[in-house]
Amino acid sequence: MPWMPELFSESVLEEWRERHARRKIVDVPYYDGLLAGEPDALIGAFAGEPTVFHPVRGRLEGEWQLRAYAAEVRGWFRARGAEAQELQHVVGPQRGFEEVLVTGPTGALPLALVADHADGSHLDEIRIYFSVEHFIGHRVTRQPLLQAAPHVELPPVIAEYLRALADADLEAASAAYTKAGTIRSADGTVAPDLHEFHAAICRAGGLVLDACRLTGDERSVALEYNVLRLGDSGAPPQAGVVVFDLESGGARIKAARIYDDVERPRLSQP
């Protein structure tokens, strides 16, 4: 997911097979589908009215908005010589997620998307997450896309991690990660020190997230959330997603990659 390969022409599928060195294209990566120049395939991938939530463009709904969006994306990539590299994707029975790195002359943008497909194949909607600062030069407050789900079943280590952040419990937050654990921010930078990354949040008063939906498998999960409070900033709720890679058995977090526009506290200078 998100696109269904049987809807694209054989010439396009053959190009993807050669590029990805695959004998068969089981599912079509998001940007491969957008850049293929076959909007009918994109429309046909949805069970009903196409719906895409985009950080810059907002809610795109209906056939003509999706066609216009796909044409705009193709033009943007061509004009800048940009490329999209799929980093990973995980597909479940009713939902899947994909991580992408969009690269061009001005740098790289990490991006994640979650696609709902309740019938197991056709899409219901796609939600895209990245920091818009790359495009417009400043952060924005992205309103929640989903309602909180108090009973969402989180892996125990992630549930404990969210509790530690909310309680500003520095030791517990840091202990959720393996010794070689990493956190990548929405701008693509990796925190040089996990303990200090969490210390900055705890000094500010903690970070409270509402879990909305969890997508993934035993290795990697994408948690869509609303940030309710970061310290005493008083900012309104904001939507985001974080992808966690878990060690075997799920006892610790190996890596976290954040996709939102929330400005977290700066690390202390040495």
N, C-alpha and C positions, 0 to 999 in steps of 0.2 A: 504494500500500500504506500502512497494513496491511490495511484492510478492503476486501472485494470489493463494489462498488456494486450488482451484480445481485442481492445477497441482501437489500437493503433495499427497503422499500415505495416506490411511486412518489410518494406524498405527501412522504415524507422526502427523496427525491432532488430533487424540485421545490423544496423549501425550500432545500436546499444550492445548487442551481443559481442561485436568485435571490440568495442571500447572497453567493456567491462570484463572481457575474456570469459563470458558465460555461454554455455550451450543453450540455456533457456532463460528467458526473462520471466521470473515468477511474479514480481510486482515492479512497477515503474517508479523510480525515485521522483520526488516532487518536482524538482527543477528540470529533470530530463523531460518530463511530461509537458511542462509549461513551454519549454523551448523547442518542442518538436514541430510546432506550427500546425498542429491538428486539433483545433479547439473542439471539434465535435466529439473527440475521444474524451476530452476533459468533461464536457457536459454529460456525456453518457455514463461517466463514472459515478454520478450522484443518483441516489434513490429518488430524490425529489428536486426541488429548487436548489441549485448550487448555492452554498453558503460558505464564505471564507472570512475569517476575522483576521485583519491585518493591522499591525501596530501603527502604521502611518495612514493607510487608506480607510481604516475602520472596517465596518461590516460591508462586505461585498455580497450581494444577494441577487440571484437570477442569472439567466443565461447571458444576457448582453453585458452585464457588469463583469462576469467572468471572462467573456471573450475580450473585452476591452483591457482587462487586467493582464491577461496572458500576452496580448499584443504589446502592451506597455513594458512588461518584463522582458520580452524578447528584444525590444528596441533598446532598453537600458543595458542589457548584457552586450549587445553588439556594439553600441556606441562606446563602451568602456573596455571592451575586450575582457570582460569579466568571465569567470568560470565558477561553477558550483561543484564542490566535492562532497559527496555523501560520506559522512563519518561512520554512522551506524543507523540501522533501523530495526525496530522490534515490532512485530505484528501479532496481536492477540485475537481472540475470537470476535470481539466487538469494538476494539480500538487498537490503534498502533501509534508509534511515534518515530520521528526521524530527526537526526542531527545533521546539519549541513554547514560547511564553511564556504562562504562566498568570497572569492578573492578577485582583486583587480589592481590597477596601478596605484590606487590610493591606500591600499591595505586590505585587511581581511575582516569579515563580519561573521561571527558565530550565530547560527540561527537554529531554532528547533520548531517543530510543528507536531501537533497531535491531531489525528484523524479518527473520527467516530464512524463505524460501519456496523450498525446494529444487526443487519442481516448477514454479516460475515463477508460481504463482498462490496456492495455499493456503498458509497460514501453518504453520510448524513451532513457532516460539516467538518471543516478544517480550521484549526486555531494556530496561528503563527505567532512566535515569540522571538523578539530580539530587542536590543537597545536602539532606539531611534536617534540617539546622540550622534551615531555614525553618519546620519543623513542630514539632520537639521542643526547640529552643533550644540544641542542642549537636551537634557532629559525631559520627559513628560510624565504626567500622571495618567496611567492607563487604567481606566475603570474596570472593575471585575467583569469577567466574561462568564463565570460560573458561580453558582451558589455553593456555600460551604456544605460539606458532607460529613457531619460529626461522626458517622459510623463507618467511614471509609477504613478498610483494613490495611494498615500500614505495616511493613516489616518492623519488628520490634526495635531494631537499632535506629530506624528513622523516627519512629514515634518517640523514643527516648531523646534523640537529637533535637527534635522540635520542642520538646519539653524543656531541655536544657537551655536552648536559645531564649525561650519565653521567660524562663526564670533567671536569666543572666548567670547561669551556672557554668563558669568557664571550664572547670576540670571535666565535667561531664560532657560538654560540647566537644572538647578536644579529644576525649577518650573514645568518642564514637568512630574515630578514623583509625585506620592502620597507621603504623609508623611512617610508611612512605606515602600516606594519603595526600591528595591534592584538592584544591578548590580553584576553579577557574571562574573569574567574574564575567559579566555580560560583555565587557569590552575585549575579551580574549586574553587578558593577563592572568597569570597564575599567581596566587598568593605566595610570597616567599617563605612565610612562616605561618603554619596553621594555628599555632597557639596564639600568636599576636593577632591574627585575623579575628579569632573569636574573642580575644581580650578587648579589641576595639568595640565590638558589638556589645559586650557585657558592660564595659565602662559607660556606654551610652544609655544603658538601661534595659538591654535585651531586644529581641526581635520576635514578634508574635505573628504567626502565620495561621490562616485557616486552610486546612487541606480540602481540596475540592474533588479531584479525581486522580487515581493512580493507574498507570499503564505500564506494562512491562512483563519481565520474567524474573527468574531467580538470579540473573546476572546484572541486569540493568533495569531501572524503573524511572519513569518520568512522573513527577508529582506536580500537578497544576494546583496553584494556591492563590490566595489573596493575602497580601501583607496588611495586617490590621494595625500594627504599631511597630515603630522602630525608635526605641528610646522614648524621648518626650517630644518628638518632632511634631506631632499632631497632624501628620499628613493623612489625607483620605485613603481608603483602601485601594490597593493597586494589584493588578493581575500579573502573574508570572508563572514560570515553570522551572524546575530544577531536575536535572538528570543525575541520578546516583548510580555509580557502579559499586556492586557489593562483592566482598570476598566470598569464596566458596563456603556455603553454609549460612551466609548472611549475618555473621556475628559483627562485622565491622564494615565501614564505608571505605572503599578504596579511592573514590574520586567523586567530586560533585562539580557539575557545570551549570552555571546560573544563566537564565535568560529572562531578564526583566529590566526595568528602568529605575529601580530603587537605588538611591545613592546611600551606600553604606558608610559607616564611619571610617575615616582615614586611619591608616596604621600610624603608630608613633614613629617619629623619625629617630634614627640612631644617633 
